[in-house]
Structures are given as C-alpha cells and as structure tokens.
Amino acid sequence: MSHTTFHIQRSTPHIQGVARFDRRTKRLVQRLHAGDIAIIDHPDLDGVAAEALSARQVAAVVNLSPFITGRYPNSGPSILLRAGIPLYECHDSSLADVVQEGATVTLSENTLRLGHLPEVSFPLQRLDEARVQQLLNIAQQRLKSELRAFAQNTLEYLQEESDALLDVLAVPEISTPIAGRHAVVVVRGERFKQDLIAIRNYLRERRPVLIGVDGGADALLEMGFKPDIIVGDMDSVSDEALRCGAELVVHQYTSTERVSPGLERVQRLGLPHKVWRTPGTSEDIAMLLAYEKGAQLIVAVGTHFSLLEFLEKGRRGMSSTFLTRLRVGDKLVDAKGVSRLYPRRFAWREFGWLFVAALMPVVVAFLLSPVGRDLVRLLMVWLRLRLRF
C-alpha cells in the first residue's frame, strides 16, 4: 500500500494525516512514518515510548487513555510537547473499533473525523504545557503513597522470588562463549541510545558479548553492532533482529497460565531458540545469564532501577531486580547516564572511574554487613597493637 505524507503546520488547529493504531505503543512505533497520526491506548505514557514516537516525527498523538493518570509524574507527555507534537485525549473507546489502518484522519477544533466515516466525529481534549504541568504537580503530591505501596509489594514478593533467583539456577545451554569475557546487556531504557554512543569505543576495542533484551537488540543493530544473544519475551523486537543470527533465549513466565507473548512468534518464524522459565524481568535474567556463564564484567545499558522507571514499566515492585543485583554483585557496572557524565568521548580512564563509582555501594553494603563489621573491628585491634595506642 502506498504511503502519503501529509505536511501540516503544528501551530494551526487543523491537522490531517494517516491513522496508525495499536494498543501496544512499542508495536505501533515500528509502523509509523513521518506525518502519521498515532492513535494509542497508553495510560501514563512513559519516556521511552514518547522518545520513540518523537523520533518517528508523527503529526499528533491521540490517546484513548489519560496521558497522566496521577499515579506518578511520568515524563512522556512533556517529551512530546517539547518536540512540538500536539497531544489529544479521546475518551470515546469506540474509536478503537472503527479506526482503519491507513485511513485519513482530521483533527480540527478538538474533534477527530475519519475519512471513511465522514458523518461520525469523536470529541478530543487537547493537552497543552500548562495542563500537563498541573497534572504532574498533582501526581508529584501522590508519589509518597505510590512509593509506600511499591515498597510493600516488593517486600511481599521478596521471599517468593528469592527462593528462585538466589538458589542454583537451571540456566539454558548456549553456544556463545561468555566465561572470562565482558558482557554488555542492552535494554530500551531512558537515554539508552546516548549511553550506547558514549561507550562505542569500548564496544569496538573490547568486543564484549552483546546481549540485547527485546528491543535492545534493534538498538545494537542501529549502532552497527550485531547482538550475540537476544533475551526476552520477544514482543518488542523486530523480525530483522530475530533473524540476525543471534542466539534466542525466550523468557517464559513461571505461571503456567501465562505464555510468553513472543514464543509463538519465534516458533512461527522457525527460528531455533531456548526457553527459560524463571521469575523476574527479562533484563534481570539477561544479567543472570551472563553471570552464571562466567562473565568477567557485566555492563548494563538502559536498565531500570529507580522508582519512576519501574512505575513507567508497569512494575509494582522491584524484588527480582534487587535480588539480581545482589547476586551479580561487583561484576555489574551500570552505564546509565554515562553520556551525561562525559558526552563527547569514552576513554578507559572514565570507564575505570565509572567502575569505581559502581563498586562503592557494594563496598559500603559489605562494610555494613556482620562480616564487614567484624573485619573492621579486627583491623582496628591490629592497628592498636601495631601502633601501641
């Protein structure tokens, strides 16, 4: 089907373009072209999804769910507004039933009209910067209660997931050699592309094992690097990445009632793969795979660890990630924000300082442990005997 690009003036109230709709924003992004009108169903639009929509240069974004529900101050709407992309909310869910892929859509005077149904209109509510800031202020006030619920949920699942994640793991057999090498785990998180660019020289010089977590595999390909292993539920990675020759490890849920959304897809493509049934997130098991296979150092790019990042991913707790990082320990270096730390180039000296900074929390945690406190006391006794004071 041919594609027509519609040129619009963002400052005018009249916007016309081709409709693209999907309830999963990360699937929709793969089909978008410049000038399209993206119709999504994404409450609390997160920053990663917003950056992907902005990169496609869409003419406008229409959301069937609130851009900001008030649970927490999500960054997605602000990112799109800074890019000059108009935001609309449509609270009429029947739009999803009648919109056709590739149909012409017109947004005018807070009304949406479909080219194939000229007699039908849908009311819209436009979000400007003032309204977004007002909603974010309300969400900021509610963040304390959300944090309390998040911490409680983490504690509830901590014991359950610790039994599975801290015991001996049944790691699938893979042919990619990892023992004694560096491994880089790439996740589509905040500023992951900038951080990949910042460590590009390291990737070329050290040639570590490259592990893409779902869409992180596409990010590696875009940078000119071929992933060695792709880990995840395979719902947000492209067919091109799946066929690039990387080993595929499909993350299967521990619940027998839930099936990994991408398992059937991988089977349909006829690609060889391994299935790993374990709790936690896909980025957690990617780190555990590298650790259990003997990686000397694990560099994490784009991974999630803060409260807001977990809320944006729809996670209500972080027990698996907390346990995974405890297990991986001082082998893990988190590259998040390295592009802000040193944006122009990445040298080994900076990488060394980054490693030391990542090691400090581990050292502090050790010194606060019973073994660490005993070691400090023994050292103090030795110094007193040595110095006679």
C-alpha positions in Angstrom: 0.0 0.0 0.0 1.4 3.4 -0.9 2.1 5.9 1.8 1.2 9.5 1.6 3.0 12.1 3.7 0.9 15.0 4.9 2.6 18.3 5.6 1.0 20.2 8.4 1.6 23.3 10.4 1.8 22.4 14.0 0.7 25.8 15.2 -2.7 25.5 13.3 -5.8 23.8 14.9 -6.2 21.7 11.7 -4.1 18.6 11.4 -4.5 15.8 8.8 -2.6 12.6 8.4 -2.7 8.8 8.1 -4.1 6.9 11.1 -1.9 4.2 12.7 -3.5 2.5 15.7 -2.2 -0.2 18.1 -2.9 -0.8 21.8 0.8 -1.6 22.2 2.8 1.5 21.6 6.1 -0.3 21.0 4.4 -2.3 18.2 2.9 0.8 16.7 6.2 2.6 16.5 7.5 0.1 14.1 4.8 1.0 11.5 4.8 4.8 11.9 6.0 7.3 9.3 6.6 11.0 9.4 3.3 12.9 9.3 1.2 10.0 10.6 -1.3 10.4 13.4 -0.5 7.9 16.1 -3.6 6.6 18.0 -2.5 4.8 21.2 -4.1 3.3 24.3 -1.3 4.1 26.8 -2.1 5.4 30.2 0.8 7.3 31.9 2.8 7.5 28.7 6.5 6.7 29.6 9.6 8.5 28.4 10.9 5.7 26.2 7.7 5.3 24.3 7.5 9.1 23.9 11.0 9.3 22.5 10.2 6.6 20.0 7.1 8.4 18.9 9.0 11.7 18.6 11.7 10.0 16.6 9.1 9.0 14.0 8.1 12.6 13.6 4.3 12.0 13.9 1.9 14.8 13.3 0.0 14.3 16.5 -0.7 11.7 19.2 -4.3 10.7 20.2 -4.5 8.7 23.4 -7.6 6.6 24.3 -6.3 6.6 27.9 -5.1 9.5 30.1 -1.6 10.7 29.3 -1.2 11.3 33.0 -3.4 9.4 35.4 -1.9 11.0 38.5 -0.3 7.8 39.9 3.2 9.3 39.4 4.8 12.1 37.4 5.5 10.3 34.1 7.8 12.1 31.6 6.2 11.1 28.3 3.8 13.9 27.6 6.5 16.6 28.3 8.9 15.0 25.9 6.3 15.0 23.1 5.3 18.6 23.8 9.0 19.7 23.7 9.2 18.1 20.3 6.3 20.2 19.1 3.9 17.2 18.8 0.2 18.0 19.7 -1.4 15.7 22.3 -5.1 14.8 22.4 -7.1 12.5 24.7 -10.2 10.8 23.3 -12.3 9.3 26.0 -14.7 7.5 23.5 -13.3 4.0 23.4 -15.5 3.2 20.3 -12.8 4.9 18.2 -10.7 1.8 18.5 -13.5 -0.3 16.9 -13.9 1.9 13.8 -10.5 3.3 13.0 -8.8 1.7 10.0 -5.1 1.4 9.5 -4.0 3.9 6.8 -7.3 5.9 6.8 -7.2 9.7 6.6 -7.7 11.4 10.0 -8.5 15.0 10.5 -8.1 16.8 13.9 -10.0 20.1 13.9 -11.4 22.2 16.8 -11.0 19.4 19.3 -12.8 16.9 17.1 -11.5 13.8 15.3 -13.0 12.8 12.0 -12.3 9.7 9.9 -12.1 9.9 6.2 -14.1 6.7 5.6 -16.8 7.8 8.2 -17.4 11.5 7.5 -20.6 11.6 9.4 -19.0 10.3 12.7 -16.9 12.5 14.9 -15.1 11.9 18.2 -14.6 14.7 20.9 -11.0 15.4 21.9 -9.3 17.1 24.8 -6.0 18.8 23.9 -3.2 18.9 26.5 -1.0 21.9 26.5 2.0 22.6 28.6 0.1 24.3 31.4 -2.4 21.4 31.7 0.4 18.8 31.7 2.3 20.7 34.4 -0.8 20.9 36.5 -1.4 17.2 36.3 2.3 16.5 37.0 2.1 18.6 40.2 -0.9 16.6 41.4 0.9 13.4 40.6 4.0 14.5 42.5 1.9 15.0 45.6 0.6 11.4 45.3 4.0 9.9 44.8 4.6 9.3 48.5 1.6 6.9 48.7 2.7 5.2 45.5 6.2 4.7 46.9 4.7 3.1 50.1 2.6 0.7 48.0 5.6 -0.1 45.8 7.8 -0.9 48.8 5.1 -3.1 50.3 4.7 -5.0 47.1 8.4 -5.5 46.9 8.6 -7.0 50.4 5.6 -9.3 49.7 7.3 -10.9 46.7 10.9 -10.8 48.1 10.8 -14.2 49.8 9.0 -15.9 46.9 11.4 -14.7 44.2 14.5 -15.1 46.4 14.0 -18.8 46.5 14.0 -19.0 42.7 16.6 -16.3 42.0 19.2 -17.0 44.7 19.2 -20.8 44.5 21.0 -22.8 41.9 19.6 -21.7 38.5 18.8 -24.0 35.7 20.4 -21.8 33.1 19.8 -22.9 29.4 22.8 -24.1 27.5 24.1 -21.6 24.9 26.9 -21.8 22.4 28.2 -18.2 22.7 31.3 -18.2 24.9 30.9 -15.8 27.9 33.3 -17.1 30.5 36.2 -14.7 31.2 34.8 -12.0 28.8 32.9 -8.7 29.3 29.2 -8.8 28.6 27.0 -5.8 27.7 23.3 -6.0 28.4 21.3 -3.5 26.4 17.7 -2.6 27.4 15.5 0.1 25.8 15.5 2.4 28.8 16.0 6.1 29.3 18.9 7.6 27.3 20.0 4.1 26.2 21.0 5.3 22.8 23.1 8.1 24.1 24.8 5.8 26.5 25.5 3.3 23.7 27.1 6.0 21.7 29.2 7.1 24.7 30.7 3.6 25.1 31.0 2.9 21.4 34.8 2.9 21.5 34.7 0.4 24.4 32.5 -1.9 22.4 34.8 -1.8 19.4 38.0 -2.2 21.4 36.9 -4.8 23.9 34.5 -6.7 21.7 32.3 -7.9 24.6 29.4 -10.4 24.4 26.4 -8.3 23.3 23.1 -9.3 24.9 20.0 -7.5 23.6 16.9 -7.5 25.8 14.0 -7.5 23.4 14.2 -4.1 21.6 17.7 -3.6 22.9 18.8 -5.9 20.0 17.4 -3.4 17.5 19.3 -0.6 19.2 22.5 -2.6 18.8 21.8 -3.2 15.1 21.1 0.5 14.6 24.6 1.2 16.1 26.2 -1.2 13.7 26.7 -4.0 16.2 25.3 -7.5 15.9 23.9 -8.9 19.1 25.3 -12.3 20.1 22.3 -13.2 22.3 18.7 -11.9 22.4 16.8 -12.4 25.7 13.2 -11.5 26.4 9.6 -12.3 25.8 10.2 -11.3 22.1 7.2 -8.9 21.8 9.0 -5.7 21.0 12.0 -6.9 18.9 11.9 -6.7 15.1 11.9 -9.7 12.8 15.2 -8.4 11.4 16.8 -8.6 14.8 15.4 -12.1 15.4 16.8 -13.3 12.1 20.3 -11.6 12.6 21.9 -14.9 13.7 21.9 -14.2 17.5 21.0 -17.0 19.9 17.5 -16.6 21.2 16.5 -17.2 24.8 12.7 -16.8 25.3 11.8 -15.6 28.8 8.8 -17.7 29.9 6.7 -16.8 32.9 6.7 -19.1 35.9 2.9 -19.1 35.9 1.5 -21.9 33.8 -1.4 -19.7 32.9 0.7 -17.0 31.2 2.6 -17.7 28.0 5.4 -15.5 26.7 3.8 -13.3 24.1 6.7 -13.8 21.6 7.1 -17.6 22.0 4.6 -18.4 19.3 6.1 -15.7 17.1 9.6 -17.2 17.3 8.1 -20.6 16.6 6.2 -19.3 13.6 9.4 -17.8 12.2 11.0 -21.2 12.5 14.0 -19.8 14.5 16.0 -22.0 16.9 15.6 -20.9 20.5 15.8 -21.8 24.2 13.1 -21.3 26.7 14.0 -20.2 30.2 11.2 -20.3 32.8 12.1 -18.1 35.7 10.7 -15.1 37.7 11.8 -11.6 37.3 12.1 -9.2 34.3 13.8 -10.0 31.1 16.7 -7.7 31.9 17.2 -9.5 35.2 17.6 -12.9 33.6 19.9 -11.4 30.9 22.2 -10.3 33.7 21.9 -13.7 35.4 22.7 -15.5 32.2 25.9 -13.5 31.8 26.8 -14.0 35.5 26.1 -17.7 35.6 28.1 -18.3 32.4 31.1 -16.7 34.0 31.3 -13.1 32.6 34.2 -11.2 34.0 32.3 -7.9 33.9 28.7 -7.1 33.1 27.9 -3.6 31.7 24.2 -2.7 31.9 22.9 -0.1 29.4 19.4 1.3 29.7 18.3 -0.9 32.6 15.7 0.1 35.1 16.3 0.7 38.8 14.6 3.8 40.1 11.0 4.0 41.3 9.8 6.1 38.4 11.4 3.8 35.9 9.6 0.8 37.4 6.3 2.6 37.5 6.7 3.6 33.9 7.3 -0.1 33.0 4.1 -1.0 34.8 6.0 -2.9 37.6 4.6 -2.7 41.1 7.7 -3.9 42.8 11.4 -4.5 42.3 12.1 -7.6 44.3 13.6 -9.6 41.3 15.8 -6.7 40.3 17.0 -6.1 43.8 17.9 -9.8 44.2 19.5 -10.0 40.8 21.8 -7.1 41.6 22.7 -8.6 44.9 23.6 -11.8 43.2 25.6 -10.2 40.4 27.4 -8.0 42.9 30.6 -6.3 42.0 30.6 -7.7 38.4 27.9 -5.2 37.4 28.7 -1.8 36.1 25.6 0.3 35.3 26.3 2.6 32.3 23.1 4.6 32.8 23.9 8.3 32.5 27.4 7.9 31.2 26.5 10.1 28.2 25.7 12.9 30.7 28.9 12.3 32.7 31.1 12.5 29.7 29.1 13.2 26.5 31.8 13.5 23.8 34.0 10.5 24.0 34.6 7.5 26.2 38.1 6.6 27.4 39.3 3.8 29.6 40.1 6.2 32.4 36.5 7.4 32.6 35.3 3.7 32.4 37.6 3.0 35.4 36.1 5.8 37.4 32.6 4.6 36.5 33.6 1.1 37.7 34.9 2.5 41.0 31.6 4.5 41.4 29.6 1.4 40.8 31.7 -0.6 43.2 31.3 1.8 46.1 27.7 0.8 47.0 28.8 -2.8 47.1 31.8 -2.0 49.4 29.5 0.1 51.7 27.0 -2.8 51.8 29.8 -5.2 52.7 31.1 -3.0 55.5 27.6 -2.6 57.0 27.1 -6.4 57.0 28.0 -8.5 60.1 31.1 -9.9 58.3 32.2 -6.4 57.3 31.8 -5.0 60.8 33.8 -7.9 62.3 36.6 -7.3 59.7 36.7 -3.5 60.6 36.9 -4.4 64.3 39.8 -6.8 63.7 41.6 -4.2 61.7 41.2 -1.6 64.5 42.6 -4.1 67.0 45.5 -4.8 64.7 46.3 -1.1 64.3 46.1 -0.5 68.1 48.6 -3.3 68.7 50.8 -2.2 65.9 50.8 1.4 66.9 50.6 0.7 70.6 47.8 3.1 71.5 
